[in-house]
Each structure stands twice: as structure tokens, then as C-alpha cells.
């Protein structure tokens, strides 16, 4: 799953980042990386050496000579051609590796790259791999200025993403420019380690107090901590535009989590999705956040669908255990209008698996407190991911019968750190039998079950890529 999802999402129809700039991943038989159908006598573009054209919204061709004729470097010219002509129609994403960037790329090329990015109507997301810090900043400035009608997202997923990049992006997100910032989605992330700390995280998130365009922010940094969490919570008190927030920092402690919890306690949070992760905050901190989210969901709101604002919620922490799971059940979090819940609890055991299975099943028990609460929301839980590092076969067995009772649940993912797989076939057979007994209709969802044996591998292959690559549709066969 991991490599397949990564490859589909990062490269999609644009070709591999390590391929020749004029050749798609499918080879000569597929559609090339740089091609547009000829129009009005314009030659087709089939590679860096050809005459290149992209199309404006009015149908007029934009030729290479309009924005690249004065470039001295052949490699820089090829990169500009790639930006303008890459065919990203299937996924909208275009990936750049370090090998794709010529060493002579400098600040003087920024405006040309910006024009080329604007010319490409199929590119919605620019994904920057492990490039140099200087190249990251240059690409960030070009992409931020080019963002608008077509380009709406930039991702920096390399390990060398640093504070200087975050500070620059924070500056670019402020509405102080002649042309207001129009970037809608931003990611700085790496599943293992990058150079992002509070020194860059704080000025970046402070820009949200003034920005009215950004809708999704993913910050996944090895050394992000309480400073970023506190600055973020303060900025969000004045921001009603940001809808999706993923924040993972290994230095976030209880103080940082408490600042996020206060957003919900004070009713100042307009997020639709929150995923919070780290390793330094503990069960009591997570419990406080869980209670704050549940209380906020039940409170009055101007949201169009039901009284709840938040639709997706996640906690990812290898140090969390049973207490966090008990808190989820105690406040009936599954019944609070959330459509998607992700819990990765590294020290959770079979005991809490049974508690969560009962809490899930209670959603469909007539007259139960959970079912009555769930009925007050238009939205129902449809996706549940549970990863429990100290759980085994008994945890898988605990969910037998749950899908049959919880009719709204479309997808259940279970990951355990100590299971052998002996209970999985029975659960899978139960899912198939349930689907066979409930013919599909517009109101009956197709059920999906994934059981992963291994907590750490589930984080690496599913949770972290899902968080890190948040924001672009994935098209994977066989999932």
C-alpha cells in the first residue's frame, strides 16, 4: 500500500520525478510529460527541445518564447517548459526531485518559473521533494505568487525543509502584497525528520491571523513544539477560513495540547478537520482534548449540517494508552457528528479495543445514549481507523459483529502490534456476509475492512503518508 499510494499520489500522470523531463512514466507508449495538442499551426510539444505551448483560458497558445526566450541555461529552460506543459490532468499533482533542478537555478529565474506555473491549467499541486533549502525557498516564492485559478497547493516533503522556508511562506501568506496571497493548501512534512522547528513554525502560523485564503495546513516537523501550537491557537481565534489542520510535532507537550483544547472550550474553532500528533504529550492531555472536542460538537453552531463543526478528528501518539481510548468512549465521541476518526495509540491494549468496539456498536442500539446523541447530527461516522500498539488477536475479535450493527460505517481499519492474524479471516467473512445480506443502494454504503498486523508498519505505510500527503486525491488500484 505504502509505495503504491506514494507513487500514484506523487507522480500520477505527470511522470516520475527521476525520468527524463520530456518522457512520462508510461514510456513512449504513454502520454509524455510535456505535450499539448497542436492548434492554429502551433507545433506539438514532445520534449525539452521542441517548441512548447500551453493554453490560456481564452484558448490562445502561450509559447515558450513568451517567457523563456531569454534564458541562457538549457536545463533551466527545460525546467520552465516542464512547469508550463506537464500534463497533470489525472491527479493534478506534479512532483519535483532534487535531480530535476539544475544547479544554476537562481533568484533571477523566479519570475519566469512563476509565469510558467500560471500557464499550466492542469497543475493544481506542486510537490517538492528533498531539494536544497535554497531551491525550496525559490520554488516556494514562485509557487505562492503563481497560486490562483489553477495552482492551489504546495507541498514540501523533503527532510531538508527548514525554518527559513517556513518564515518565507509565513511572509508570503500575509495580505501585504499588491496581489493578495491565493494559496489554498500548504504542507511542510516528512515522516521521519526534517529541520522545521518553532523558529519557523511560529511566524508561519502567525500569518493565519490575517490570511483569508488558506484552507488546509499540514505541519509535520520533528522539532515542532508548544510555541507553534500556542501561536496557532491564538491565530485561529481570528481566522475562520482554515478548515483542515494537521499538526505533528515531537516536542509538543501538554501545554501545547492545552492551547488547542482551549480553542474548542471557548468555542473559537471553525476547523472541519483536526489531526494532532507527537510523542511528548500524555494520556491526560489527550483526554482533555477529547473532552473539549466532544463538548464543542454538542454546543450551538452556525454550521450548515447539524450542531457540530468538526467532521474529522485524529490523535497520533505512540505514548498514548488505554486512558485516551476510555475517554473516547466516555464522551461518546463516535456519536458526536464526526464522519472520520483516526486514533493511533501506541500503548493501547485489548482492553480498550473491547471498550471502543462496544462504543461503536452502541451507535445503533435503540434507546442508548450514544444512538440518541448521534440522531441529533446530520453527519454519521463513516470511516474509523484504530491502531493499538499493545493489542493482539483479542482486539480484532472484539470487533466481530460491529460492522453489522453500525450501519453508517463504510470503512474500518484496525492495526495491532501483537496480533497473529488468526482472528482476521472470521472478521473478513463477517464483512462479506453483511454486505451480501444488505444489497447496495443509494443509502447503503459499501463496506471496507483493512486489518494490519504491526503498529509501526501501519504508521509508516498508512497513517504518516495519509497525513503527510494530505490534500490530493489518491487513485490506487487494488485498495
C-alpha positions as CSV (number, residue, x, y, z in Angstrom):
1,X,0.0,0.0,0.0
2,X,2.7,2.5,1.0
3,X,4.8,2.6,-2.1
4,X,1.7,2.2,-4.4
5,X,-0.1,5.2,-2.8
6,X,3.1,7.2,-2.7
7,X,3.8,6.6,-6.4
8,X,0.2,7.2,-7.5
9,X,-0.1,10.4,-5.5
10,X,3.4,11.9,-6.0
11,X,3.7,11.2,-9.7
12,X,0.3,10.4,-11.1
13,X,0.0,11.2,-14.7
14,X,2.9,13.6,-14.7
15,X,5.7,11.0,-14.9
16,X,8.3,10.0,-12.4
17,X,10.4,12.8,-11.0
18,X,13.6,10.9,-11.9
19,X,12.6,10.4,-15.5
20,X,13.7,12.5,-18.4
21,X,11.8,15.8,-18.4
22,X,10.1,15.1,-21.7
23,X,9.1,11.5,-21.0
24,X,6.1,10.3,-19.0
25,X,6.3,7.3,-16.6
26,X,4.5,5.2,-19.1
27,X,7.3,5.5,-21.7
28,X,6.9,6.1,-25.4
29,X,3.5,4.4,-25.4
30,X,2.0,6.7,-22.9
31,X,1.3,10.4,-22.9
32,X,4.5,12.4,-22.4
33,X,5.3,14.7,-19.6
34,X,5.3,17.7,-21.9
35,X,2.6,17.6,-24.5
36,X,-0.3,19.7,-25.8
37,X,-2.2,19.1,-29.0
38,X,-1.2,21.4,-31.8
39,X,-3.6,24.3,-32.5
40,X,-3.6,27.1,-35.1
41,X,-0.3,25.9,-36.6
42,X,1.5,25.5,-33.3
43,X,3.8,22.5,-33.2
44,X,3.1,19.8,-30.6
45,X,5.5,19.8,-27.6
46,X,7.1,16.4,-27.2
47,X,10.2,17.3,-25.1
48,X,12.5,19.9,-23.9
49,X,14.0,20.5,-27.4
50,X,10.6,21.1,-29.0
51,X,8.7,24.3,-29.4
52,X,6.4,24.3,-26.3
53,X,2.9,25.7,-25.9
54,X,0.3,25.7,-23.1
55,X,-3.2,27.1,-23.4
56,X,-4.7,30.1,-21.7
57,X,-8.3,30.0,-20.6
58,X,-9.2,32.0,-23.7
59,X,-7.7,29.3,-26.0
60,X,-4.7,31.3,-27.2
61,X,-1.4,29.5,-27.1
62,X,1.3,30.6,-24.8
63,X,4.6,30.0,-26.5
64,X,7.9,29.2,-24.8
65,X,9.4,32.4,-26.3
66,X,6.9,34.5,-24.3
67,X,8.6,33.7,-21.0
68,X,11.7,31.6,-21.6
69,X,13.4,33.1,-24.7
70,X,16.0,35.0,-22.6
71,X,17.1,32.0,-20.5
72,X,20.8,31.1,-21.1
73,X,20.7,27.7,-19.4
74,X,19.3,24.8,-21.4
75,X,18.5,23.0,-18.1
76,X,16.6,25.9,-16.6
77,X,14.7,26.3,-19.9
78,X,13.8,22.6,-19.8
79,X,12.5,23.1,-16.2
80,X,10.4,26.1,-17.2
81,X,9.0,24.0,-20.1
82,X,8.1,21.3,-17.7
83,X,6.2,23.7,-15.4
84,X,4.2,25.1,-18.3
85,X,3.5,21.8,-20.2
86,X,3.3,19.0,-17.6
87,X,0.1,17.0,-18.1
88,X,-1.4,16.7,-14.6
89,X,-5.0,16.1,-15.7
90,X,-5.5,12.9,-13.8
91,X,-4.3,13.8,-10.2
92,X,-3.5,17.5,-10.6
93,X,-0.1,16.9,-8.8
94,X,3.4,17.4,-10.1
95,X,6.5,16.1,-8.3
96,X,10.0,17.7,-8.3
97,X,13.0,15.8,-7.1
98,X,16.4,17.2,-6.4
99,X,17.8,15.7,-9.7
100,X,15.2,17.7,-11.6
101,X,16.6,21.1,-10.6
102,X,19.6,22.5,-12.4
103,X,22.4,23.7,-10.2
104,X,22.3,27.1,-12.0
105,X,18.8,27.8,-10.8
106,X,18.8,31.3,-9.2
107,X,16.6,34.0,-7.9
108,X,16.6,35.7,-11.3
109,X,14.6,32.7,-12.7
110,X,11.8,33.1,-10.1
111,X,9.5,35.3,-12.2
112,X,9.9,33.1,-15.3
113,X,9.0,30.0,-13.3
114,X,6.0,31.8,-11.8
115,X,4.8,32.7,-15.3
116,X,5.2,29.1,-16.5
117,X,3.3,27.7,-13.4
118,X,0.5,30.1,-14.2
119,X,0.4,28.9,-17.8
120,X,-0.3,25.3,-16.8
121,X,-4.0,24.9,-16.3
122,X,-3.8,21.2,-15.3
123,X,-1.4,21.6,-12.4
124,X,-3.3,22.1,-9.1
125,X,-0.5,21.0,-6.8
126,X,3.3,21.3,-6.8
127,X,5.1,18.7,-4.7
128,X,8.7,19.4,-3.8
129,X,10.9,16.6,-2.7
130,X,14.2,16.6,-0.9
131,X,15.7,19.6,-2.7
132,X,18.2,22.1,-1.2
133,X,17.0,24.7,1.2
134,X,17.8,27.5,-1.3
135,X,15.8,25.7,-4.0
136,X,12.9,25.2,-1.7
137,X,12.7,28.9,-0.9
138,X,12.9,29.8,-4.6
139,X,10.1,27.4,-5.5
140,X,8.0,28.5,-2.6
141,X,8.1,32.1,-3.7
142,X,7.4,31.3,-7.3
143,X,4.5,28.9,-6.4
144,X,3.0,31.3,-3.9
145,X,2.9,34.1,-6.4
146,X,1.6,31.8,-9.2
147,X,-1.2,30.4,-7.0
148,X,-4.7,31.3,-8.1
149,X,-7.2,29.9,-10.5
150,X,-5.3,26.6,-11.2
151,X,-2.4,26.1,-8.8
152,X,-3.8,26.0,-5.3
153,X,-1.4,23.7,-3.3
154,X,2.3,23.4,-2.5
155,X,3.9,20.5,-0.6
156,X,7.4,20.4,0.8
157,X,8.0,16.8,1.8
158,X,11.8,16.7,1.9
159,X,14.0,16.2,5.0
160,X,15.8,19.5,4.4
161,X,12.7,21.7,4.7
162,X,13.7,24.2,7.4
163,X,12.8,27.3,9.3
164,X,13.9,29.7,6.6
165,X,11.4,28.1,4.3
166,X,8.6,28.4,6.9
167,X,9.5,32.0,7.6
168,X,9.3,32.9,3.9
169,X,6.0,31.1,3.5
170,X,4.7,33.0,6.5
171,X,5.6,36.2,4.9
172,X,4.1,35.2,1.6
173,X,0.8,34.3,3.3
174,X,0.3,37.8,4.8
175,X,-2.0,40.1,2.8
176,X,0.6,42.8,2.4
177,X,1.4,42.3,-1.3
178,X,0.0,44.1,-4.3
179,X,-1.6,40.8,-5.3
180,X,-3.1,39.1,-2.3
181,X,-1.9,35.6,-1.4
182,X,-4.2,33.0,-3.1
183,X,-2.5,29.7,-1.9
184,X,-5.2,27.4,-0.5
185,X,-3.3,24.4,0.7
186,X,0.2,24.2,2.2
187,X,2.2,21.2,3.5
188,X,5.6,21.0,5.2
189,X,6.1,17.4,6.2
190,X,8.4,14.4,6.4
191,X,7.6,11.0,8.0
192,X,10.9,10.8,9.8
193,X,12.9,14.0,10.3
194,X,13.1,17.5,8.8
195,X,14.6,20.8,10.0
196,X,11.4,22.5,10.9
197,X,11.3,23.9,14.5
198,X,9.3,26.5,16.4
199,X,11.7,29.2,15.0
200,X,10.0,28.7,11.6
201,X,6.6,27.3,12.7
202,X,5.7,30.3,14.9
203,X,6.0,33.0,12.2
204,X,4.3,30.7,9.7
205,X,1.2,30.1,11.7
206,X,1.0,33.7,12.9
207,X,0.2,34.7,9.4
208,X,-3.1,32.9,9.7
209,X,-4.4,35.7,11.8
210,X,-4.5,37.9,8.7
211,X,-4.7,35.3,5.9
212,X,-8.2,34.7,4.4
213,X,-7.3,32.2,1.6
214,X,-5.5,29.2,3.1
215,X,-7.9,26.4,3.7
216,X,-5.6,23.5,4.6
217,X,-2.3,23.4,6.6
218,X,-0.2,20.4,7.3
219,X,2.9,20.9,9.5
220,X,4.7,17.7,10.4
221,X,8.1,18.5,12.0
222,X,10.5,16.6,14.2
223,X,11.1,19.6,16.5
224,X,7.9,21.5,16.3
225,X,6.7,22.2,19.8
226,X,4.5,24.2,22.2
227,X,5.4,27.5,20.7
228,X,3.9,26.7,17.4
229,X,0.8,25.1,19.0
230,X,0.3,28.2,21.1
231,X,0.8,30.6,18.2
232,X,-1.5,28.5,16.1
233,X,-4.3,28.5,18.6
234,X,-4.0,32.3,19.0
235,X,-4.1,32.9,15.2
236,X,-7.1,30.6,14.7
237,X,-9.1,32.7,17.1
238,X,-9.1,35.4,14.4
239,X,-9.3,33.0,11.4
240,X,-12.5,31.5,10.0
241,X,-11.0,30.3,6.7
242,X,-8.8,27.4,7.6
243,X,-10.7,24.2,7.5
244,X,-8.1,21.4,7.7
245,X,-5.3,21.3,10.2
246,X,-2.7,18.5,10.7
247,X,-0.1,19.3,13.3
248,X,2.6,16.8,14.3
249,X,5.5,17.8,16.5
250,X,7.6,15.6,18.6
251,X,8.2,18.5,21.0
252,X,4.5,19.3,21.6
253,X,3.8,18.7,25.3
254,X,0.7,19.0,27.5
255,X,1.0,22.8,27.3
256,X,0.7,22.8,23.5
257,X,-2.2,20.4,23.6
258,X,-4.0,22.5,26.2
259,X,-3.8,25.6,24.0
260,X,-5.5,23.6,21.2
261,X,-8.1,22.3,23.7
262,X,-9.0,25.9,24.7
263,X,-9.9,26.7,21.2
264,X,-12.8,24.2,21.4
265,X,-13.6,25.0,25.0
266,X,-14.0,28.7,24.2
267,X,-16.0,27.9,21.0
268,X,-13.4,29.7,18.8
269,X,-12.6,26.9,16.5
270,X,-14.1,26.7,13.0
271,X,-12.0,23.8,11.7
272,X,-13.6,20.9,9.9
273,X,-10.6,18.6,10.4
274,X,-8.0,18.3,13.2
275,X,-5.3,15.7,13.4
276,X,-2.8,16.2,16.3
277,X,0.3,14.1,16.8
278,X,3.5,13.9,18.8
279,X,5.4,11.9,21.4
280,X,5.7,14.3,24.4
281,X,2.1,14.8,25.4
282,X,0.5,12.2,27.6
283,X,-2.9,10.5,28.2
284,X,-4.3,13.2,30.5
285,X,-3.5,15.8,27.8
286,X,-5.2,13.8,25.1
287,X,-8.2,13.2,27.4
288,X,-8.6,16.9,27.9
289,X,-8.6,17.5,24.1
290,X,-11.1,14.7,23.5
291,X,-13.5,16.1,26.1
292,X,-13.1,19.6,24.6
293,X,-13.9,18.4,21.1
294,X,-16.9,16.4,22.2
295,X,-18.3,19.3,24.2
296,X,-17.8,21.7,21.3
297,X,-19.5,19.4,19.0
298,X,-22.6,19.3,21.2
299,X,-22.7,23.1,21.6
300,X,-24.6,25.6,19.4
301,X,-23.1,26.3,16.0
302,X,-23.9,28.1,12.7
303,X,-22.5,25.1,10.7
304,X,-24.9,24.1,7.9
305,X,-25.1,20.4,8.8
306,X,-26.1,19.7,12.4
307,X,-24.7,21.3,15.5
308,X,-21.2,20.0,15.1
309,X,-18.4,21.9,13.3
310,X,-15.6,19.3,13.3
311,X,-16.0,16.5,10.8
312,X,-12.7,14.7,11.1
313,X,-10.6,14.2,14.2
314,X,-7.4,12.3,14.8
315,X,-4.8,11.6,17.5
316,X,-1.4,10.0,16.7
317,X,0.9,9.3,19.6
318,X,2.9,6.2,20.3
319,X,3.0,7.0,24.0
320,X,-0.8,7.1,24.5
321,X,-2.6,4.1,26.0
322,X,-5.9,2.9,27.4
323,X,-6.9,6.1,29.2
324,X,-7.2,8.0,25.9
325,X,-9.4,5.2,24.5
326,X,-11.6,5.2,27.6
327,X,-12.1,9.0,27.2
328,X,-13.3,8.5,23.6
329,X,-15.9,6.0,24.8
330,X,-16.9,8.1,27.9
331,X,-17.8,11.1,25.9
332,X,-19.4,9.1,23.0
333,X,-17.0,10.7,20.5
334,X,-18.2,8.4,17.8
335,X,-21.7,9.8,18.1
336,X,-20.7,13.5,18.0
337,X,-21.2,14.2,14.3
338,X,-17.7,13.2,13.2
339,X,-17.5,11.4,9.8
340,X,-13.9,10.3,10.3
341,X,-11.9,9.4,13.4
342,X,-8.3,8.3,13.5
343,X,-6.7,7.0,16.7
344,X,-3.1,5.7,16.8
345,X,-2.4,4.8,20.4
346,X,0.9,3.1,20.8
347,X,0.3,1.6,24.3
348,X,-3.4,0.7,23.9
349,X,-4.3,-2.9,24.8
350,X,-7.0,-5.4,24.1
351,X,-9.0,-4.0,27.0
352,X,-9.5,-0.6,25.3
353,X,-10.2,-2.3,21.9
354,X,-13.2,-4.0,23.5
355,X,-14.4,-0.7,25.0
356,X,-14.1,1.1,21.7
357,X,-15.9,-1.8,19.9
358,X,-18.8,-1.5,22.3
359,X,-18.9,2.3,21.9
360,X,-19.1,1.8,18.2
361,X,-21.8,-0.8,18.4
362,X,-23.9,1.4,20.7
363,X,-24.5,3.9,17.9
364,X,-27.1,1.5,16.5
365,X,-28.6,0.4,19.9
366,X,-32.1,1.8,20.0
367,X,-32.6,3.9,23.1
368,X,-29.0,4.1,24.0
369,X,-27.4,7.5,24.9
370,X,-25.0,7.1,22.0
371,X,-27.7,6.5,19.5
372,X,-29.8,9.4,20.7
373,X,-26.8,11.7,20.6
374,X,-25.9,10.5,17.1
375,X,-29.5,11.2,15.9
376,X,-29.1,14.9,16.7
377,X,-26.4,15.2,14.0
378,X,-26.9,15.1,10.2
379,X,-23.4,13.5,9.8
380,X,-22.6,10.0,11.0
381,X,-19.3,8.2,11.4
382,X,-18.3,6.5,8.2
383,X,-14.5,6.0,8.5
384,X,-12.7,4.7,11.6
385,X,-9.0,4.0,11.9
386,X,-7.8,2.3,15.1
387,X,-4.1,1.5,15.7
388,X,-3.3,-0.1,19.0
389,X,0.4,-0.9,19.7
390,X,-0.1,-3.3,22.6
391,X,-3.2,-5.1,21.3
392,X,-3.4,-8.6,19.8
393,X,-5.9,-11.1,18.4
394,X,-8.5,-10.4,21.1
395,X,-8.8,-6.8,19.8
396,X,-9.6,-8.0,16.3
397,X,-12.1,-10.4,17.7
398,X,-13.7,-7.7,19.8
399,X,-15.0,-6.0,16.6
400,X,-16.9,-9.1,15.4
401,X,-20.4,-8.0,14.8
402,X,-19.6,-4.3,15.0
403,X,-20.0,-3.6,11.3
404,X,-23.3,-5.4,11.2
405,X,-24.6,-3.3,14.0
406,X,-23.1,0.1,12.9
407,X,-24.9,0.6,9.6
408,X,-23.3,4.0,8.9
409,X,-19.7,2.7,9.0
410,X,-18.3,2.4,5.5
411,X,-14.6,1.7,6.3
412,X,-12.9,0.2,9.3
413,X,-9.1,-0.1,9.6
414,X,-7.6,-2.0,12.5
415,X,-3.9,-2.2,13.2
416,X,-2.5,-4.1,16.2
417,X,1.1,-4.5,17.4
418,X,0.8,-8.1,18.8
419,X,-1.8,-9.9,16.7
420,X,-1.1,-13.1,14.7
421,X,-3.9,-12.8,12.2
422,X,-5.8,-15.8,13.5
423,X,-9.0,-13.7,14.1
424,X,-8.9,-11.8,10.8
425,X,-10.5,-14.3,8.4
426,X,-13.6,-14.6,10.6
427,X,-14.0,-10.8,10.7
428,X,-13.4,-10.5,7.0
429,X,-16.0,-13.3,6.3
430,X,-18.4,-11.4,8.5
431,X,-18.0,-8.2,6.5
432,X,-18.7,-10.2,3.3
433,X,-21.8,-11.8,4.8
434,X,-23.1,-8.4,6.0
435,X,-22.6,-6.9,2.5
436,X,-24.3,-9.9,0.9
437,X,-27.3,-9.5,3.2
438,X,-27.6,-5.8,2.5
439,X,-27.9,-5.1,-1.2
440,X,-26.3,-1.8,-2.2
441,X,-28.5,1.2,-2.7
442,X,-28.1,5.0,-2.6
443,X,-28.4,4.8,1.2
444,X,-26.5,1.6,2.0
445,X,-22.7,2.1,1.8
446,X,-20.2,-0.4,0.5
447,X,-18.3,-1.9,3.5
448,X,-14.5,-2.0,3.6
449,X,-12.3,-3.7,6.2
450,X,-8.5,-3.5,6.5
451,X,-6.6,-5.3,9.3
452,X,-2.9,-4.5,9.6
453,X,-0.7,-6.6,11.8
454,X,2.0,-4.3,13.1
455,X,1.6,-0.9,14.7
456,X,4.9,0.7,13.5
457,X,4.4,-0.5,9.9
458,X,0.9,0.8,9.9
459,X,2.1,4.2,10.9
460,X,4.8,4.2,8.2
461,X,2.7,2.8,5.4
462,X,-0.8,4.3,6.1
463,X,-1.0,6.9,8.9
464,X,2.1,9.0,8.1
465,X,1.6,9.0,4.3
466,X,-2.0,9.9,4.8
467,X,-1.1,12.8,7.0
468,X,1.9,13.9,5.0
469,X,0.3,13.7,1.6
470,X,-2.9,15.2,2.8
471,X,-4.8,17.1,0.2
472,X,-4.6,15.4,-3.3
473,X,-6.9,12.6,-4.5
474,X,-5.2,9.2,-4.5
475,X,-6.1,6.8,-7.3
476,X,-4.7,3.3,-6.3
477,X,-5.8,0.0,-7.8
478,X,-6.4,-2.9,-5.5
479,X,-7.2,-1.0,-2.3
